Amino acid sequence: MKRPWVMTDGNEATAYVAYKINEVVAIYPITPASPMGEFADLWSSCKDANLWGTVPLIQEMQAESGASGAVHGALQTGALTTTFTASQGLLLMLPNMYKIAGELTSTVFHVAARSIAAQALSIFGDHSDVMAARSTGWAMLFANSVQEAQDFALIAQAATLEGRVPFLHVMDGFRTSHEVAKIERLADEDMRALIDDASVRAHRARALSPDRPFIRGTAQNPDVFFQARESANAYYDALPAIVEGVMRRFEDQVGRSYHPFDYVGAPDAERVVVVMGSAAETLDETVRHLQAGGEKVGVVKVRLFRPFSRKHLLEALPATTRAIAVLDRTKEPGSAGEPLYQDIVTTLSEAVAHGSAPMGAMPRVIGGRYGLSSKEFTPAMASAVFQELDAAAPKNPFTIGIRDDVTHLSLEYDSELDIEPESVKRAIFWGLGSDGTVGANKNSIKIIGEETDGFAQGYFVYDSKKAGARTISHLRFGPDPIRSTYLIRRANFVAVHQFGFFERVDVLENAAPGATLLINSPYGTAHTWEHIPRTAQQRILDLGLEIYVINAHDVAREIGLGSRINTIMQTCFFAISGVLPKDEAVARIKDAIGKTYGKRGEAVVRMNFAAVDAALSHLHRLESPGPAEGPAMPPVVPDAAPEFVRTVTAEMIAGRGDALAVSALPVDGTYPSATTRFEKRNLAQEVPVWDPEICIQCGKCVLVCPHAVIRAKVVEPATLEGAPDGFQSAENRWRELDDLRYTLQVAVEDCTGCSLCVEVCPAKDKSRVGHKAIDMAPQLPVKEQGKRHWEFFLDLPEYPRSNSLRFNNVKNVQLLEPLFEFSGACSGCGETPYVKLVSQLFGDRSVVANATGCSSIYGGNLPTTPWAVNHEGRGPAWSNSLFEDNAEFGLGMRLTLDKQVQYAHELLGRLRARISADGIRPPVDVEQYEPSDSESDLVNAIVQADQRDEGGIAAQRARVAELKRRLQGMDGAEAKDLLSLADVLVRRNVWIVGGDGWAYDIGYGGLDHVLASGRNINVLVLDTEVYSNTGGQASKATSLGAVAKFAAGGKRTPKKDLGRIAMQYGYVYVAQVAMGASDAQTVRALLEAESYDGPSLVIAYSHCIAHGIDMAKGMEQQKNAMLSGYWPLYRFDPRLVDEGKNPFQLDSRAPKIPFREYALAENRYRMLKQTNPDEADSLMAQAQQSVNERWAVYERLAKGDPRPLADASGNAPANAGGEGAER
Amino acid sequence: MNGAIDLSTRYLGLDLAHPVVPSASPLSQSLDGIRRMEDAGASAVVMYSLFEEQITHESLSLDHYMTYGSESNAEALSYFPEPEAYNVGPDGYLELVREAKAAVDISIIGSLNGASPGGWTHYAKMIQEAGADALELNIYHVATDPTMTGEDVERLYLDVLRDVREMVSIPLAVKLSPYFSSMAYMAQRLARSGADGLVLFNRFYQPDFDLENLEVGPHLVLSDSDELRLPLRWIAILYGRVQADFGLTSGVHTHLDVLKGVMAGANVTMLASELLKSGVWRITDIVEDLEAWMTEREYASIAQMRGSMSQQHVGDPAAFERANYMRTLQSFRLDPTGLMV
């Protein structure tokens, strides 16, 4: 049978099979498994049928717990059902997994295995998650490669149907799930041959049916539970043989041979490594290499990990084995050894004891950990493990791949060892996310892999920032299947797609001698050399690299491709790499362009064709480079940075984090705040420039800046003496501020160039309306001066928070120090302006609980983090627990604070006499505290303090300082306790921050409970209406008619009205805001929320890259959302009831534009128009109807309509835009 | 309808029941709209314009937003599902032409606004293949480039026409702007270069200033009958001199406007603003009014009155020329009462 060879990744390969052999699929996004669900949803929306000719039903759930519950139900009623997950998602499925296994139910869950969050979250791959599922009673089948991921998806399904035990089908997250490789795609016939319809019907027959009722899921008592638990043993005993049988049938059908354990290596091997997952491929490669050198080594690849078949393992091990190293990609702190190690030891010791071991005597067995969180596992490391087995006293346990200078468990290895054959061409590409490098490379390997007989592999490394993310593509091309499951160590081809990388990272680290170096340079062939840093120049000369130069950005601009240099650079690669003959390559690139872009229209194809042609004519060889006299590399972080930043953070920034030793890292995941300020990324080609002549000092640009790079201060004129050249200031435009000078500065090195500031600036030049008080200008010419201005500006004194100005409007708020700065969020992010605003208003006394998602990633992903500290050293204390529990996490923080305040008050009472006896005069250095007669008693003053405004806070801080001074010298446990708790007497606020995926879906149950608790917490929902962080999957916040992943055909139900639900409690402060629609209302709502002594919920419209908009127009879209009535602004303040007023205030006017006018400016809505116009029209009409209905409800609320909300729907206002309102 | 009066007309080789034809407008953006216009009695429909630039823009912006932010972050390699196919490009337009041809009996005249030489011919051919009875080339060009001469502008029109003429066989009309130094000469050249008809004139949307926000914005104003006079004059001048059919567009709102147009020499009079404002059923009214007017004044047919007030056929040909303007001014000055000065 002829099967197609395709280039695909592990996720798609797995999903392809899973989709074909299931009827119901419950999905929920989690990295790195999300794409499997996305494929299933997409295929379903395209009406692709499964093996039985019917389109599988795809259901997104609110959480993995929900997905597993839905799967359990679907299975119990007889459908072939599956789901995809990883990491925390798998953990949430565990309770149902016990049930599913306990009921002997046939199913396969496909897992892209990933680290479990411990001292930190990690999205990368290891086996911690699946190892946590060992006790559930599920079989576990490990795929080591993309090909195996596809094959085992089928084998697992066939085996579970035959053996009834459910299966986890596991591949390594990222390494396998995201590696693009050439595989032979299974045909439908193959799947039919393996899946026995009789077993499918048997599965169906075991289901619940009222036509033949039975009960399953009883409660059992001590009398029978135990026996019943043992009753399924036979199924587990039988399973290895069943798997073996299925594998044999697979081999007969397809030709590829698998066994529960596969051995590769010398038949007479003495040293053997046992391993599972993608590292097995590297070991396979290494063993063959060592064997060729005469070494007696081998590797056992564990495929069926559960049920663990001792028999099959012993059959796989050579009788000559004398030493075994077991490698585990997980860590079980405090155990006698990691799981696989323990299984091997147990099996061998039993076998030796019973005389059934093939090797007679007990081999030496050592266990080691490797590869946590996608840490590299290379042939060099594999060799080191074999070497260790030869040592007189091998380490046990050991680690490999890191340097452990604390407990000294790590093995040394020769990082220079390179065993890849010459026949494999290796290429590394340094690109930016926005330049299209990865997409082009995926195209290139597809060309080689699918259009020629050769093999290809692509693996892509991304950095942790969203704006200006660096990507490194690792591409291999060769005549044979590629097993190298590690990054390229020696590249024959290195492409630097952004010249600026030379200054920041060692892009030539992995260049092989004589390799080809392709540089995209703005300096032309003649002047490129002189701009390359000296160290890189020297490396080029030492390695004898052959250099080619193109100014791809110029070419792209001429053609109209903007910053997308992908096709140009791809063409250059093919032109000089020799992977294919040039003419053939050009023809194939054009063919690929047609396939990739054809459906997006002829114009796109034409433009890319032009890029191919232009690339060839603009590419030049740099013949004689010259001496290494280029500029020095700038330091990674300033010399003045704290030691930890210089020694640890800087190494991570520079891409050398892998080399950091264990001792360099904090033991408990605690890191310093405010480190983004040390990482100057210089991303923006254009930055805002201020014109004080025109500026009206409104503060809007400062407010919307997502990265806090625009800041304003008012300062005494004298402080500006000695200002650097060109430093600008103006007379201030506040009545209250006398002769203070106003200055507005831009951090030109931190700006991402989003230009939101320019869009919101209302001040236009009266003689030239195109010129505003803030305009974009090229960064390079202003960079050096800008740096000096910024440094000077930072040293200027802050306007005191407790002075006369009240920070209750946008203009005044601009003077507050942001304590959230330079985050890794997308350029033009719609969330971060809110986060920054919260940090300005309350950050010096905030504790923040942050749900997992975009905000936890740009807020907490190393190397540098944006939550900052003010000039007094105070700042938000931030933490992330999980995705699903953030509200509860934040409530816990509140509980502590409440309890501590209560206890501190009690202690104050108990210690009153001693505290007062110490005198009431404060020391002179506490400026803010001037005790009045009424608070002559410090204890009373503290307990009764009015801390509602900044002045009150400052006064309380002074009192607490005085209290601590008095307590310092006091003896006794209570005084010491009070001293340790005194700081909580200054009112702290708790902010519970997260996205809509958390608030509307996975965390909703908890959020609801926390709101209902009545405790003083503040919830900020950054509502992007999709799961932004995982790539735009639909949530219940997604609106009707919008296309999202998991709603590829357009969402069918209206957005959940979270605010209205919360209002039902009556005692929850609720506000819906949109900064672009009304920044004043946003400020007001946040202040009210914080001041409300009870639960507060603020739902903030956050435009997002996942909306498919020009991010510079984000605020305009926010305004349109409000104008259309889709996003009404309102505040519900329970305090108003006490004043006899309506607690609900509608802050926006009746809709002025139809919904579609707002919606169709966004790709998420427009897309459906382009894929299914009729459906789009119908959904648009329904969406308008829904807007009308909601608006009517809110209008009634605003009028104080006493009727219950549920009865008040309908009756759309005449002016709400409707079907006929098109213009 | 009174059988005695013959309202029929011939335009671009098509036999039409009467000269009232909806011009390119959003009304023809759906099959339903086209059906409604037929039901209201339209004798033909000019489809809304296929804008090449818009197709290009849609395609590029789709590509932009589908790739924007993609392949940048390990957790979000993209932000949208990638469907199997999109409805970008001319497919939707062509499908509508096909559907309209199958669904209605009246003539369907395509309308095209190209942007590139290849685009004009490529899309013209597609529209012909989709079954359009004729094609209107909507050359919407605002000559803003100070280095472009009048001759360049004229050549642009002629080149487009010749290129398309070579590629398609259906009748072609050219929709013109009034901004030619020598309108008559230009009309002549177009007619000789293969235009079967001329549509006078294109209405350009004029931007307006928003003084509140100091912005320049698009400003769409529907026409009124006053605007009739410009095309009326030119058709009257060209009729009989230039061998082409004439479509009068801009300012047609009533049966009187239709009558004026036909008497000037128009084969058809086209309307959109009136239908957008008052609904497509206005076509029925206008045709009925037209017939009633003709009955009352004992006209037998449209053919009989066509061109009856063209420059060649009126008693005072100078009324259409510049001298007429001079005289108008002088007539004010000569007003004996002095009130009109």
Interface residues (C-beta under 8 A of the other chain):
Chain A: T31 P32 S34 P35 E38 D41 L42 S45 C46 I123 F124 F174 H178 L432 G433 S434 G436 T437 V438 G439 K442 F460 Y462 K466 A469 T471 G560 R564 Y597 K599 R600 G601 E602 A603 V604 M607 K764 V769 C826 I857 S1028 N1029 T1030 G1031 G1032 V1043 A1044 K1045 A1048 I1105 A1106 G1108 I1109 N1163 R1164 R1166 M1167 K1169 Q1170 T1171 N1172 P1173 R1223
Chain B: I55 T56 E58 S59 L60 S61 L62 D63 Y65 M66 T67 Y68 G69 S70 E71 S72 N73 A74 E75 A76 L77 S78 Y79 F80 P81 E82 P83 E84 A85 Y86 N87 V88 G89 G92 L214 E215 L220
